[in-house]
């Protein structure tokens, strides 16, 4: 019985380690892979370096990004450098954290 009790603490520690560290990291990696797979030409994106642009061409491992409105400046980045895809704003929606038209007062 004491042998089982001695194993209980290390097993509990490994379970907590898995739940707090490993599982969230795996979930984030799957989200990143999904985002890279669903990337399309015309998407507005932000890279891990903070560069904002629009995807103008895609290949297996890289993407070409236009960084100005006239699409004169085109940069090539690895697809893995994608941080997020910027969602199109829906007209009439107020983004979270911003006050609505009357300044946020509901009186």
N, C-alpha and C positions, 0 to 999 in steps of 0.2 A: 504494500500500500504506500509506503514511503517513497518507493521508486517512482510511482505514478505522480505523487505530489511534487517530487523534484523535477519532473518533466513538464508539469503544468505551467510554471512560470515562463520558461523559454518558449513554449508553444504559444502562450498568450502574447508574449512580446512579439513574436514573429507575425501573429495575426494582426496586431495593432500596427506594426510596421507596414504590412501589406495594405491595410485599409487606409492608412494616412499618407503613405508615400508612393507606393508602386501603382496602385489602382488609379489614382487621379492622373498620374503621368501617362499611363497607357490610354486613358480616355482622351487626354489632350492630344496625344500622338495620332489617334484615330480621327479626331476632328480635323487636325491639320492635313492628314492624308486625303480626307474627303473633300476639304476645301480646295486642295491642289488639283484633285481629279475633276471637280466640277467647274473649274475656272474656264471662262469663255472669252472670246474676242469681244471687246466692247465693255467689259467689266471695269468699273473704277476700283482701284486697289490701293493698299498701303503696304510697303515692304517692311521688313524687319529693321531697316535703317531709317525708316520714317519718310521715305520718298512716296509722294502721292502721284498717281498717274492712271492712264487708261490703257488696257491691254489692246494692242493692235495686231499682234501675231503670236502664235503659240507653236512650239515644237515639243518633242518628247521631254526634254530636260530644261528648256529655257522658255522665256517669254519676252517679247519686245513691248516696251512701255513708252507711250507718248506722254511727255511730262508738261507740255504746254497746250494751250487751247487750239493753236493752229496745227498741232501734231508735227512741228518741224524738228523737234528734239526727240529722238527715239533712243532709248537705252535698252540693252539686253541684260536680263537678270536670270538667275537660276529660278526655277519654279519653287524650290524649297525656301527661297527668301521671302515668300508671300507671308505677310502677317495677318491681313484680313481683307475681305472684300467689302467695299463700302456699299451699303444698301441704298437703293434709290429711295428718296423721300417721297412719301405718299402725300399728295396735296390734302390739306386740311388736318393732317396729323401734327401735333405739337410734340417735338422730341422731349424725352424725359429730362427733367431738371431745368427746363426752360419755362418761364411764365407764359400764360396764354395772353391774348390780345389786350386784356384789361389790366395787365401788369401783375397778374397772379392773385389779386385781392378778390375774394368771393363774397364781399359784403353787400 
